[in-house]
Amino acid sequence: MKKKLKCCIRLCDVVYIEFRFFHSLELFLFYFMELEYIDSFGDHIPWARQHPGDMINSLAFSSDNKLIASGDSSGRVVIFEIKQPRKYSSTPSVEFQCQIKAHSPSFDYMKSEMSEPQINGIDFIPSMSLNPMFVTCNSNEAKLWRLEKINKIIWQKNDENLPPTEFRLNHVYNPVLINSYHDLKMTYINDIICSHDQHSFITIDSNSLLLWDTERNIDPLILYSNNFKDPVLTACSIPNNHALSFEILIGDDSGMCRMLDMRQQAVKLTPSMYFKTYDFSFQNGVNGCNSISSLAFCQNSYSFVARTFGDLQIWDIRSPHKPLAAKQIQLFDQATMRELARTNALKDKFQTTMLSDGTVVSGLYTTDFVTWNHVDNELFNHRALSTKMIDVPPKPGRDFNHKVTCAASSNNNSLLSIASSGSLYFYQTQIN
């Protein structure tokens, strides 16, 4: 058996251990000194047999960090429960709870087109209720769901010699559809986000931002709208701090970010700040590379990260003239970039998250993702792999049908979830 060991002594670098037998990969184990692998789901399927409908497009943690929901291209939502360890030094565990067929393809007679079942956005309503609620959206409607917690008694194995006195009390979640939301003003819903007031959420479509009320059956409020000739809205985010929950950050496919202030007026807000990310892009020469793929606030609620196709930019809302830092994370040759522009892949969505220490986690193509700390400007490359994988994915940039679509972190930043095509990986983070 041929053994090869590669070690990097930097704190966050990856350590690869490969065991090869007759030139076939028998075991591939990797770990991080800062990212501890916990569990993974869906990675047992061979790389070549992964279906496009299984690609995960959205991730969201609940406010109490006990649940995480994922939505894929087939309209399915999968709920996982995170069980914290009893001992402080132990690692948490992740268990599958339920699966929901949240959205199905349907014909929209008003628009004369077929809606996509793909889950474009998912978010939990911030609440400490025993029956948590969350919202999902596809291209033309949003839905409100409630997870009803049901206790389930499981007896131990029956033994004729001993009475069945001991048992284990578990619980399951039963998903219930509460309401559906649709409006003729909406064009193509790109994302959805819940407000901190626990009874409203915001949908962002190509031309508008709509505020919906989950407790009253009323028409949505138009927070922001643009003309059809204006750039398409692509991303939205709100600060984590409740004191700044009146602010809404939106981005479009031209690379412009706008800050909206809901204290200004009730409807049709006027942007109070502009962030021109395209002026500081590393790839201005390629058409489509400036489209805002994802926006995420840091825990201090004053800084945020803007992700485009190949760049990451850190901005401070108190200094909107230039970014605090910028980093190029992926770039290909001109022929490849032109082909990606032709297939509109330059506007692919890469859900990005920002940890409490300012570290940014974002995905790339194949199974790669990066962590970037803009304070010391250190960028580390990682791969979402596990020992369950049957075959090894190709090198980065060789397959544009597979990518790390989503990166999400829990509110206390103790858990990091990575969605690599149709697989989901969980890591425990250790922030010094």
URVEN-V402140 format. One record per pair of residues at least 24 apart in sequence whose ideal C-beta (glycine too) atoms are under 7 Angstrom apart, sorted by the first residue. I is the first residue (numbers start at 1). J is the second residue. Records with the same first field share a line. If there is no record, write none. Layout:
I=J  J
This chain:
12=371  380
13=380
14=382
25=392
27=387
28=385  387  389  392
29=387
30=383  385
32=382
34=429  430
35=416  427  429
36=91  427  428
37=427
38=91  92  94  426  427  428
39=93  94  426
40=386  388  423  424  425  426
41=96  423  424
42=422  423  424
43=386  388  389  423
44=388
45=422
46=390  391
47=391  393
50=421  422
54=422
55=405  421  422
56=405  406  419  422  424
57=118  119  120  349  405
58=119  120  121  122  351  406
59=351  406  408  417  419
60=122  123  124  134  408
61=408  410  411
62=124  132
63=124  126  127  411
64=128
65=410  411  412
67=132
68=417
69=122  134
70=419  424
71=102  119  122  136
72=119  422
73=118
74=117
75=101  102  103  104  117  118  119  138
76=100  101  102
77=102  119  122  136
79=147  173
82=415
91=428
92=415  428
94=426
97=172  173
98=173  175
100=175
102=136  143
103=136  138
108=140
110=184
115=139  140
120=189  190  191
121=191  192
123=192  193  194  201
124=194
125=194  198
126=194  196  198
127=198
135=192  194  201
137=189  192  203
138=189
139=188  189
140=182  186  189
141=180  181  182
142=181  189  192  203  212
143=177  180
144=178  179  214
145=175  176  177  178
146=176  178
147=173  175
148=173  174  176
149=173
150=174
181=212
183=210  220
186=210
190=233  234
191=235  236
193=236  237  238
195=245
196=242  245
202=236
204=233  236  250
205=233
206=232  233
207=233
209=236  248  250
221=266  267
222=267  268
223=248  260  267  269
224=250  260  268  269
225=268
231=256
234=291  292
235=292  293  294  295
236=295
237=295  296  297  304
239=297  301
240=297  299  301
241=301
244=301
249=295  304
251=292  295  306
252=292
253=291  347
254=278  290
255=281  290  291  292  308
257=292  306
259=317
273=317  320
274=320
275=315  320
277=306  308  313
280=313  322  323  326
281=308  311
282=310  311  328
283=310  311  331
286=337  341
287=341
288=341  346  347
289=346
291=346  347
293=348  349  350
294=349  350  351  352
296=352  353  354
297=354
298=354  358
299=356
305=352  354  360
307=350  352  362
309=346
312=360  362  372
314=374
324=374
325=374  377
327=372  379
329=362  364  370
330=364
332=397
340=400
345=400
348=403
349=405
350=405
351=405  406  407  408
352=407
353=407  408  409
355=409  413  429  431
356=413  431
357=431
361=407  416
362=407
363=403  404  405  406  407
364=396  403  404
365=396  397  399  400  402  403
366=393  394  396  398  399  402  403
367=393  404  420
368=396  404
369=404  407  418
384=418  420  423  425
386=425
